[in-house]
Amino acid sequence: MNLGSDGSLLIEGWRFIAHSYAVVNQFQLLELVRQPGLQVFHRDLPFYNPNWQSTLGLFDTASESTLKRIPAPPLNLIAPTYRIGFPYTLPTRGERVWVFGTAEGRMVPRIYMTGNQPFIQAYRNSQATIITPSQWSRSGFLHEGADAERVVVVPHGIDPKIHKPANSYKRQKLRKDLGWQGFIFLHIGAMTSNKGIDLLLKAFAAVATVNPEARLVLKGSDALYASQQYLANIMQTLTVQERQLVTPRLTYYGATLTFKQCAELYQAADVYVSPYRAEGFNLPVLEAMACGLPVICTQGGATDDFTHPDATLYVTSTLSQTMQPDQTPTWFLAPDLEHLVVQMNKVMTCPDFVTQAQTRGPAHAANYTWHRVVARLRSVLGLAPAAGGQ
């Protein structure tokens, strides 16, 4: 596939909201619009939830201005199109469209599809190529019947100007400003069941019994999801003793933060922990590594693609299956709770590993800058490499 005759490329997606799809879309846009010989247009898709509101100020002023200046497509534009929104809309045959999607549970439910139709039905009536961010997610589309050559992995990335380690002085100042003391375990996400927050809370309670200086910081997304309520519901599943250990050591943030502010949480914490059950990619793990944090995460899932053992302690898991209400099977990982506790205790008592992760993590994450990711995206879209190389 080649560009349109005028060098145009149409991106359809979300902007100016903290949803992960919008985050990916906007960082990719910022790279694409800088590249010569490419005229990028953007069509804003309706938010999945009509109650979601646009949020300005997530980027620095210059980047946000760049995003605002991307023009809408002219009428009757004929150009290759990359669509990154939800639910997934696969075009009819004849259109040059690439569609971003994730299959966290190694399947694509009807509710993921426009019109609530079966994925394979829409797929067979289309020539679209699916772009997905991990091998785990790709396997879900293949399981649904997609052709291997039409499901391509393009990972997510980090901005090294934002996601980078802080020096000792800045780190101590951040901790002081945040009011953090003790050893900080950090997790960022929607607090939904696939994130494994129930396992994290139970494991943290066990850790706190032998390491009373341990602290847990959770960053939710109250503007998009009922994160705080999800967390409150999970807290009620703990025993009374577990809640007594967790509650005084738990800090929760639900407000929307800028990308810089979110990076400062990584920079100020001691370890990032993600005992997830199912993820399409798990971008916070990569961002944490780039900021010099050692990572504890589930083994066997999407993060296997981009983590490194020099900066990661893996939690063993088993592949399990459950049935959706419509009797559709969903696959997920079941992290071993006892091993999660072992790894959380281990990171508190292995300063050599922490020091190693502070250098090896950012070095490895440098392979996943948005600049490099967009070079991969250009290749998938059939675009020539940007002038000057990638």
RODO-2510 file (C-alpha; in nm, 4 decimals, decimal comma):
residues 390
     n   res          X          Y          Z
     1     m     0,0000     0,0000     0,0000
     2     n     0,1162     0,3528    -0,0751
     3     l     0,0105     0,6989     0,0268
     4     g    -0,2510     0,8887    -0,1640
     5     s    -0,1273     1,0830    -0,4615
     6     d    -0,0922     1,3981    -0,2520
     7     g     0,1004     1,2257     0,0297
     8     s    -0,1983     1,2319     0,2643
     9     l    -0,2758     1,0020     0,5554
    10     l    -0,5976     1,0047     0,7552
    11     i    -0,5995     0,9128     1,1240
    12     e    -0,9334     0,8535     1,2953
    13     g    -0,9297     0,8457     1,6737
    14     w    -0,9621     1,0254     2,0049
    15     r    -0,7735     1,3317     2,1244
    16     f    -0,7624     1,5352     2,4470
    17     i    -0,8713     1,2620     2,6846
    18     a    -0,6682     1,0381     2,9160
    19     h    -0,7965     0,7084     2,7741
    20     s    -0,5153     0,4736     2,6694
    21     y    -0,6321     0,4667     2,3049
    22     a    -0,6179     0,8456     2,2937
    23     v    -0,2771     0,8487     2,4613
    24     v    -0,1365     0,6154     2,1965
    25     n    -0,3050     0,8052     1,9141
    26     q    -0,1757     1,1440     2,0273
    27     f     0,1864     1,0413     2,0790
    28     q     0,1836     0,8739     1,7371
    29     l     0,0312     1,1862     1,5826
    30     l     0,3030     1,4061     1,7321
    31     e     0,5651     1,1909     1,5610
    32     l     0,3844     1,1652     1,2283
    33     v     0,3179     1,5371     1,1834
    34     r     0,6881     1,6161     1,2264
    35     q     0,7885     1,3967     0,9349
    36     p     0,8388     1,5525     0,5895
    37     g     0,6484     1,4356     0,2864
    38     l     0,3445     1,3393     0,4888
    39     q     0,0199     1,5345     0,5159
    40     v    -0,1669     1,4095     0,8218
    41     f    -0,5374     1,4706     0,8670
    42     h    -0,7349     1,3750     1,1768
    43     r    -1,1008     1,2905     1,2203
    44     d    -1,2206     1,2869     1,5808
    45     l    -1,4305     0,9814     1,6569
    46     p    -1,7116     1,0009     1,9150
    47     f    -1,6043     0,8981     2,2633
    48     y    -1,7201     0,5502     2,3589
    49     n    -1,8936     0,6905     2,6655
    50     p    -2,0922     1,0081     2,5873
    51     n    -2,0331     1,1230     2,9466
    52     w    -1,6571     1,1432     2,8921
    53     q    -1,5291     1,4982     2,8661
    54     s    -1,2290     1,6339     2,6797
    55     t    -0,9391     1,7323     2,9058
    56     l    -0,6870     1,9903     2,7920
    57     g    -0,3439     2,0370     2,9442
    58     l    -0,2308     1,6736     2,9424
    59     f     0,0618     1,7682     2,7175
    60     d     0,2955     2,0636     2,7303
    61     t     0,1694     2,3760     2,5540
    62     a     0,3678     2,3240     2,2340
    63     s     0,2596     1,9611     2,1896
    64     e    -0,1031     2,0408     2,2604
    65     s    -0,0946     2,3242     2,0058
    66     t     0,0506     2,0848     1,7492
    67     l    -0,2305     1,8383     1,8112
    68     k    -0,4928     2,1115     1,7800
    69     r    -0,3500     2,2280     1,4475
    70     i    -0,3872     1,8919     1,2733
    71     p    -0,6535     1,9613     1,0115
    72     a    -0,9748     1,7715     0,9629
    73     p    -0,9911     1,5815     0,6326
    74     p    -1,1347     1,7642     0,3327
    75     l    -1,4558     1,6360     0,1817
    76     n    -1,4125     1,3348    -0,0445
    77     l    -1,0539     1,2715     0,0704
    78     i    -0,9261     0,9418    -0,0653
    79     a    -0,6282     0,8331     0,1450
    80     p    -0,5012     0,5431     0,3519
    81     t    -0,6761     0,5465     0,6892
    82     y    -0,5604     0,4322     1,0316
    83     r    -0,8487     0,4000     1,2771
    84     i    -0,7858     0,3836     1,6528
    85     g    -1,1075     0,3998     1,8499
    86     f    -1,3684     0,1851     2,0221
    87     p    -1,5825    -0,0050     1,9401
    88     y    -1,3967    -0,1459     1,6407
    89     t    -1,5342    -0,0540     1,3009
    90     l    -1,4003    -0,2666     1,0161
    91     p    -1,4499    -0,1098     0,6732
    92     t    -1,6139    -0,2750     0,3770
    93     r    -1,3988    -0,4235     0,1031
    94     g    -1,2033    -0,1849    -0,1155
    95     e    -1,1120     0,0724     0,1486
    96     r    -0,7470     0,1052     0,2556
    97     v    -0,7939     0,0982     0,6312
    98     w    -0,5878    -0,0306     0,9211
    99     v    -0,7786    -0,0765     1,2474
   100     f    -0,6199    -0,0721     1,5918
   101     g    -0,7575    -0,3165     1,8454
   102     t    -0,6719    -0,5211     2,1515
   103     a    -0,7911    -0,8648     2,2560
   104     e    -0,7087    -0,8668     2,6277
   105     g    -0,8927    -1,1919     2,6911
   106     r    -0,7592    -1,3580     2,3759
   107     m    -1,0981    -1,3077     2,2148
   108     v    -1,3072    -1,0269     2,0669
   109     p    -1,6538    -1,0019     2,2226
   110     r    -1,9444    -0,8716     2,0186
   111     i    -1,9572    -0,5630     2,2405
   112     y    -1,6138    -0,4674     2,1054
   113     m    -1,7618    -0,4415     1,7544
   114     t    -1,9723    -0,1686     1,6004
   115     g    -2,3237    -0,3042     1,5604
   116     n    -2,2591    -0,5816     1,8131
   117     q    -2,1770    -0,8199     1,5290
   118     p    -1,9412    -1,1179     1,5515
   119     f    -1,5825    -1,0174     1,4805
   120     i    -1,5306    -1,2853     1,2159
   121     q    -1,8375    -1,1705     1,0240
   122     a    -1,7122    -0,8121     1,0061
   123     y    -1,3594    -0,9307     0,9333
   124     r    -1,4560    -1,1536     0,6403
   125     n    -1,6473    -0,8650     0,4826
   126     s    -1,3426    -0,6401     0,5061
   127     q    -0,9876    -0,6128     0,3770
   128     a    -0,8684    -0,4232     0,6838
   129     t    -0,5462    -0,5126     0,8610
   130     i    -0,5620    -0,5276     1,2401
   131     i    -0,2868    -0,3458     1,4294
   132     t    -0,2441    -0,4667     1,7869
   133     p     0,0280    -0,3940     2,0455
   134     s     0,1406    -0,7376     2,1689
   135     q     0,1742    -1,1032     2,0746
   136     w    -0,0734    -1,1918     2,3499
   137     s    -0,3346    -0,9640     2,1919
   138     r    -0,2514    -1,0838     1,8411
   139     s    -0,3190    -1,4424     1,9472
   140     g    -0,6734    -1,3380     2,0381
   141     f    -0,7493    -1,2087     1,6898
   142     l    -0,5977    -1,5218     1,5374
   143     h    -0,8122    -1,7364     1,7666
   144     e    -1,1170    -1,5483     1,6397
   145     g    -1,0272    -1,6531     1,2849
   146     a    -0,8218    -1,3612     1,1526
   147     d    -0,5516    -1,4355     0,8964
   148     a    -0,1978    -1,4218     1,0330
   149     e    -0,0771    -1,1823     0,7639
   150     r    -0,3557    -0,9370     0,8478
   151     v    -0,2831    -0,9024     1,2208
   152     v     0,0334    -0,7033     1,2831
   153     v     0,2030    -0,6113     1,6109
   154     v     0,3045    -0,2486     1,6627
   155     p     0,4023    -0,1938     2,0289
   156     h     0,3335     0,1150     2,2342
   157     g     0,6080     0,3537     2,3344
   158     i     0,7472     0,6130     2,5729
   159     d     0,8573     0,9729     2,5361
   160     p     1,2146     0,9862     2,6745
   161     k     1,1752     1,3577     2,7475
   162     i     0,8931     1,2711     2,9898
   163     h     0,9622     0,9145     3,0995
   164     k     1,3132     0,9217     3,2393
   165     p     1,4768     0,8692     3,5802
   166     a     1,4953     1,1599     3,8211
   167     n     1,8212     1,2457     3,9915
   168     s     1,8472     1,1935     4,3655
   169     y     1,7718     1,5578     4,4516
   170     k     1,4566     1,5722     4,2360
   171     r     1,3389     1,2344     4,3612
   172     q     1,3659     1,3382     4,7243
   173     k     1,1868     1,6651     4,6499
   174     l     0,9056     1,4806     4,4735
   175     r     0,8627     1,2473     4,7688
   176     k     0,8577     1,5388     5,0094
   177     d     0,6029     1,7286     4,8008
   178     l     0,3853     1,4164     4,7745
   179     g     0,4192     1,3444     5,1454
   180     w     0,5533     0,9957     5,0787
   181     q     0,7526     0,8026     5,3349
   182     g     0,8559     0,4394     5,3547
   183     f     0,8957     0,1952     5,0649
   184     i     0,6463     0,2812     4,7911
   185     f     0,4761     0,0197     4,5733
   186     l     0,3000     0,1962     4,2847
   187     h     0,0226     0,0841     4,0504
   188     i    -0,1529     0,2926     3,7843
   189     g    -0,4731     0,1785     3,6152
   190     a    -0,8517     0,1686     3,6088
   191     m    -0,8833    -0,0610     3,9158
   192     t    -1,0828    -0,3063     3,7030
   193     s    -1,0681    -0,6809     3,7619
   194     n    -0,8221    -0,7498     3,4811
   195     k    -0,5618    -0,5373     3,6649
   196     g    -0,5444    -0,7837     3,9558
   197     i    -0,5980    -0,5180     4,2233
   198     d    -0,7602    -0,7739     4,4537
   199     l    -0,4425    -0,9827     4,4395
   200     l    -0,2248    -0,6772     4,4899
   201     l    -0,4134    -0,5712     4,8040
   202     k    -0,4003    -0,9184     4,9580
   203     a    -0,0311    -0,9522     4,8743
   204     f     0,0421    -0,6073     5,0136
   205     a    -0,1289    -0,6984     5,3413
   206     a     0,1009    -0,9993     5,3705
   207     v     0,4053    -0,7860     5,2908
   208     a     0,3068    -0,5245     5,5476
   209     t     0,2965    -0,7830     5,8250
   210     v     0,6746    -0,8317     5,7955
   211     n     0,7655    -0,4950     5,6419
   212     p     0,5603    -0,2306     5,8232
   213     e     0,7421     0,0468     5,6344
   214     a     0,5778    -0,0699     5,3080
   215     r     0,3334     0,1723     5,1459
   216     l     0,0971     0,1290     4,8501
   217     v     0,0056     0,4079     4,6070
   218     l    -0,2764     0,3472     4,3586
   219     k    -0,3531     0,5886     4,0750
   220     g    -0,6988     0,5413     3,9270
   221     s    -0,8925     0,7176     3,6526
   222     d    -1,2089     0,8560     3,8046
   223     a    -1,2895     1,0747     3,5016
   224     l    -1,3321     0,7685     3,2792
   225     y    -1,4172     0,4807     3,5117
   226     a    -1,5592     0,4310     3,8600
   227     s    -1,2053     0,3524     3,9794
   228     q    -1,2520     0,4672     4,3365
   229     q    -1,5729     0,2661     4,3725
   230     y    -1,4049    -0,0396     4,2202
   231     l    -1,1304    -0,0051     4,4791
   232     a    -1,3804     0,0349     4,7626
   233     n    -1,5598    -0,2806     4,6510
   234     i    -1,2335    -0,4757     4,6403
   235     m    -1,1371    -0,3533     4,9862
   236     q    -1,4538    -0,5152     5,1196
   237     t    -1,3332    -0,8560     4,9977
   238     l    -1,0337    -0,8393     5,2324
   239     t    -1,0453    -0,9818     5,5807
   240     v    -1,0743    -0,7387     5,8705
   241     q    -0,7081    -0,7989     5,9553
   242     e    -0,6000    -0,7352     5,5950
   243     r    -0,7940    -0,4084     5,5820
   244     q    -0,6342    -0,2984     5,9071
   245     l    -0,2924    -0,3537     5,7525
   246     v    -0,3713    -0,1960     5,4144
   247     t    -0,5876     0,1068     5,4971
   248     p    -0,3351     0,3207     5,6902
   249     r    -0,0646     0,2441     5,4320
   250     l    -0,2726     0,3097     5,1202
   251     t    -0,2803     0,6337     4,9184
   252     y    -0,5246     0,6682     4,6304
   253     y    -0,5239     0,9312     4,3566
   254     g    -0,8184     0,9473     4,1185
   255     a    -0,7778     1,2841     3,9485
   256     t    -0,6562     1,3178     3,5912
   257     l    -0,2857     1,4053     3,5836
   258     t    -0,0711     1,5441     3,3063
   259     f     0,1799     1,3052     3,1513
   260     k     0,4566     1,4903     3,3344
   261     q     0,2781     1,4580     3,6685
   262     c     0,2159     1,0888     3,6099
   263     a     0,5841     1,0388     3,5281
   264     e     0,6699     1,2040     3,8582
   265     l     0,4798     0,9295     4,0404
   266     y     0,7057     0,6733     3,8748
   267     q     1,0135     0,8807     3,9544
   268     a     0,9222     0,9092     4,3215
   269     a     0,8160     0,5477     4,3843
   270     d     1,0391     0,2513     4,4731
   271     v     0,8836    -0,0250     4,2614
   272     y     0,6008    -0,0670     4,0127
   273     v     0,3776    -0,3696     4,0626
   274     s     0,1207    -0,5097     3,8175
   275     p    -0,0223    -0,8582     3,8888
   276     y    -0,2538    -0,8290     3,5886
   277     r    -0,4805    -1,1013     3,4552
   278     a    -0,5256    -0,9703     3,1017
   279     e    -0,3810    -0,6718     2,9162
   280     g    -0,3473    -0,5679     2,5557
   281     f    -0,0082    -0,4125     2,6333
   282     n     0,0154    -0,2556     2,9837
   283     l     0,1809     0,0761     2,9005
   284     p     0,2446     0,1816     3,2639
   285     v     0,4914    -0,1077     3,2992
   286     l     0,6987     0,0293     3,0101
   287     e     0,6728     0,3854     3,1407
   288     a     0,7840     0,2734     3,4871
   289     m     1,0876     0,0933     3,3424
   290     a     1,1805     0,4055     3,1459
   291     c     1,1699     0,6050     3,4702
   292     g     1,4130     0,3644     3,6383
   293     l     1,1638     0,1707     3,8496
   294     p     1,2088    -0,2022     3,9062
   295     v     0,8928    -0,3814     3,7961
   296     i     0,7001    -0,6747     3,9388
   297     c     0,4512    -0,8112     3,6866
   298     t     0,2701    -1,1212     3,5700
   299     q     0,4652    -1,3620     3,3524
   300     g     0,3073    -1,5111     3,0426
   301     g     0,1156    -1,2111     2,9102
   302     a     0,1579    -0,8980     2,7015
   303     t     0,4467    -0,7606     2,9075
   304     d     0,6655    -1,0565     2,8090
   305     d     0,7166    -0,8731     2,4788
   306     f     0,8985    -0,5728     2,6220
   307     t     1,0168    -0,6308     2,9797
   308     h     1,3701    -0,7436     3,0666
   309     p     1,4783    -0,9746     3,3527
   310     d     1,7472    -0,7270     3,4579
   311     a     1,4707    -0,4852     3,5556
   312     t     1,1733    -0,7143     3,6187
   313     l     1,0679    -0,9687     3,8795
   314     y     0,8115    -1,1973     3,7208
   315     v     0,5130    -1,3523     3,8971
   316     t     0,4328    -1,7031     3,7804
   317     s     0,0842    -1,7568     3,6461
   318     t    -0,1391    -2,0202     3,4929
   319     l    -0,3523    -1,9761     3,1828
   320     s    -0,7174    -2,0077     3,2771
   321     q    -1,0524    -1,9785     3,1050
   322     t    -1,3904    -1,8421     3,2009
   323     m    -1,7173    -1,8070     3,0150
   324     q    -1,8836    -1,4785     2,9294
   325     p    -2,2615    -1,4451     2,9860
   326     d    -2,3101    -1,5269     2,6158
   327     q    -2,1046    -1,8471     2,6682
   328     t    -1,8043    -1,7066     2,4827
   329     p    -1,4789    -1,8343     2,6348
   330     t    -1,2307    -1,5780     2,7664
   331     w    -0,8708    -1,6566     2,8559
   332     f    -0,6852    -1,4875     3,1380
   333     l    -0,3761    -1,5340     3,3516
   334     a    -0,4061    -1,6341     3,7152
   335     p    -0,0993    -1,4922     3,8950
   336     d     0,0228    -1,6973     4,1893
   337     l    -0,0563    -1,4973     4,5029
   338     e     0,2164    -1,6552     4,7143
   339     h     0,4778    -1,5858     4,4482
   340     l     0,3589    -1,2256     4,4237
   341     v     0,4213    -1,1886     4,7973
   342     v     0,7662    -1,3446     4,7585
   343     q     0,8589    -1,1026     4,4809
   344     m     0,7293    -0,7986     4,6690
   345     n     0,9279    -0,8972     4,9784
   346     k     1,2313    -0,9720     4,7622
   347     v     1,2462    -0,6291     4,6012
   348     m     1,2462    -0,4671     4,9460
   349     t     1,5518    -0,6647     5,0505
   350     c     1,7572    -0,6656     4,7287
   351     p     1,9115    -0,3210     4,6838
   352     d     2,1498    -0,4580     4,4201
   353     f     1,8549    -0,5549     4,1984
   354     v     1,6951    -0,2131     4,2494
   355     t     2,0194    -0,0397     4,1520
   356     q     2,0527    -0,2634     3,8458
   357     a     1,6960    -0,1894     3,7374
   358     q     1,7557     0,1845     3,7662
   359     t     1,9997     0,1649     3,4753
   360     r     1,8933    -0,1448     3,2819
   361     g     1,5252    -0,0525     3,2738
   362     p     1,5673     0,2860     3,1013
   363     a     1,8276     0,1411     2,8650
   364     h     1,5889    -0,1338     2,7566
   365     a     1,2879     0,0989     2,7367
   366     a     1,4858     0,3169     2,4945
   367     n     1,4090     0,0505     2,2327
   368     y     1,0434     0,1545     2,2575
   369     t     1,0449     0,5296     2,2064
   370     w     0,7476     0,6683     2,0150
   371     h     0,9983     0,7643     1,7449
   372     r     1,0867     0,3982     1,6935
   373     v     0,7282     0,2826     1,7307
   374     v     0,6116     0,5191     1,4574
   375     a     0,8894     0,3927     1,2297
   376     r     0,7329     0,0485     1,2721
   377     l     0,3856     0,1937     1,2147
   378     r     0,4998     0,3626     0,8922
   379     s     0,6281     0,0289     0,7674
   380     v     0,3005    -0,1462     0,8479
   381     l     0,1038     0,1276     0,6725
   382     g     0,3246     0,0886     0,3678
   383     l     0,4828     0,4313     0,4021
   384     a     0,8427     0,4977     0,3045
   385     p     1,0825     0,5566     0,5975
   386     a     1,0931     0,9161     0,7160
   387     a     1,3695     1,1296     0,5684
   388     g     1,6816     1,1143     0,7820
   389     g     1,6102     0,7591     0,9010
   390     q     1,4566     0,6368     1,2249
***
